[in-house]
């Protein structure tokens, strides 16, 4: 049996974005969007203030695959 914990700023940021998403809504950070923008259709979402961040985070809503 394996057990592990993922700890990092990226993990915390993803968790906080996920906590602010609606049911059946996929939100991703700008950094994540830049990595997948050729594979997914997405639209800008309202900037999101997150705990532990000094500036609001630019967030995108994933609409589907291209």
N, C-alpha and C positions, 0 to 999 in steps of 0.2 A: 504494500500500500504506500503510495506516494502522497505527500502533502507539501504544498508550497504556498508562498505568499508573494504577490507582485507588489512592489513598493516603488513608486517614483512619481514625479510631478505629472508625467503623462497619464499614469493610471488614475491619479486623483482628479485631473482635469476631465478625463473621459467619464468618470463616475459622476461628477457634478453636471456635466452636459446631459448625461442620461437621466439624472434626477429631474431635470427641467424639461424633458420632452413629454409630449402628450402620448396617449395610447396609440400604438401603430405608427408612430412618427420616429424617423431616424435622423438624428442631428449629429453632425461631425464638425470638428474644428477646421479652421482654414488650412492648417498644416496637413491634416488628413485629406482634406479636399484636394489640395495641390497634388497629392500622391495618386489619387484615383480619378481625377477629373476627366480623363480620357475614356474611362469605363462606366461612369455613372452620370445620370442627369441629376442636377442639383440646382437649388436656387438659394440666394442669400436669405438668411433668417435674421431677425433682430439681434443686435449685439447683446451679449449676455454677461452681466456682471457676475463673477464667481468668487466665492470665498477663497481668500489666499492670493488673489490676483489684484494688482493695483489698477489695471485697465480692463474695461469690458472685452470679452473675447469675441472675435468674429466667428460666426457659426453659420453653417449651411444645412439645409434640409434636403436629404436624399429623396428623389422622386422615383428612381428606378434605374435599371441598367440601360445603357445605350445600345 
